[in-house]
Amino acid sequence: MRSRRTGSDDIAAGDPRPALSAANEALLRAIETPPDTGREDRIDDLAAELWFLAREKDRRPDQGRLERVQYSLTLLLAEVREPRARHVARARRYLQAFRARVDGV
């Protein structure tokens, strides 16, 4: 069986973008975590944003855009309960790790 590397492993290896993919995956897990709260569409929007940022190869994400996503995750975290909050918090940590590794545009 092939093992998957986590975003934090890839960051340690010097490639910070997988942290955005890991943040996206954490939000997808949050969507799948019951119970439904009416926040699933917002979580999906943030997951899509992170998916795009992780795959946009022409340019680096700017810190302003990343800050807006991080702020949205902070607000979302205040609106959801465990166990969903654990996944949202993980996504925010991955995003913070990515932001710490990249320079501003």
LINTANOR-V60532 format. One record per residue. N is the residue number from 0. NEAR is the number of other ideal C-beta (glycine too) atoms within 10 Angstrom. Layout:
# LINTANOR-V60532
N&NEAR / N&NEAR
This chain:
# LINTANOR-V60532
0&3 / 1&3 / 2&6 / 3&8 / 4&12 / 5&15 / 6&27 / 7&14 / 8&14 / 9&16 / 10&19 / 11&12 / 12&10 / 13&7 / 14&13 / 15&18 / 16&20 / 17&20 / 18&28 / 19&27 / 20&19 / 21&27 / 22&31 / 23&24 / 24&22 / 25&23 / 26&29 / 27&17 / 28&18 / 29&25 / 30&17 / 31&11 / 32&20 / 33&7 / 34&6 / 35&9 / 36&13 / 37&7 / 38&15 / 39&14 / 40&9 / 41&17 / 42&26 / 43&14 / 44&13 / 45&24 / 46&20 / 47&12 / 48&20 / 49&28 / 50&17 / 51&12 / 52&21 / 53&20 / 54&11 / 55&12 / 56&7 / 57&4 / 58&7 / 59&15 / 60&21 / 61&13 / 62&14 / 63&9 / 64&12 / 65&22 / 66&12 / 67&12 / 68&21 / 69&19 / 70&11 / 71&16 / 72&23 / 73&12 / 74&10 / 75&21 / 76&16 / 77&8 / 78&14 / 79&19 / 80&10 / 81&9 / 82&11 / 83&25 / 84&16 / 85&15 / 86&22 / 87&25 / 88&18 / 89&18 / 90&30 / 91&22 / 92&17 / 93&26 / 94&26 / 95&15 / 96&18 / 97&25 / 98&18 / 99&10 / 100&13 / 101&15 / 102&6 / 103&9 / 104&11
